[in-house]
C-alpha cells in the first residue's frame, strides 16, 4: 500500500530520490482525525477502512496522511493530531 505524506507548499520545490512534488486533483474522501501517538495510527486506519467497506465504497487512490500537530509544535504525544484521508468511490 502506498501512503502519501502531504504538506501544503506555496510553490513546487526541486524533486529528488525521496521527495516528489505533485499537484493533486480534488477527490471524494473519507477522513478521520487521529489524536495521539503515531504508534496508534493503526486503530484509526482500521476504523476508517471498516467504514469505507461497510458503506459501499472502495479505495480509489493512495491514502494520504496530513500531520497537523506533532513533535515540532507539541511537547506531548497525546496532543499530536493527524488527518487520515482515504480517496473513495462507490463500488
TAVEN-V446354 format. One line per field, one symbol per residue. ss: DSSP state (A for helix, B for strand, O for the rest). phi: phi as a letter, one per 20 degrees, with the letter a starting at -180 (. if undefined). A space follows every 10 residues. Layout:
BEGIN
ss = ???
phi = ???
END
This chain:
BEGIN
ss = OOBBBOOOOO OOOOOOOOOO OOOOOOOOBB BBBBBOOAAA AAAAAAAAAA AAAAOOBBBO OOBBBBBBBO OOOOOOAAAO BBBBBBBBBB O
phi = .eceddcfce bfeefbfdcc dbeeffbfbe cbeddpffgd ggffffffff fgffdmdcfe bgfcddeeca gfccedgfef ccddcdfcbf f
END
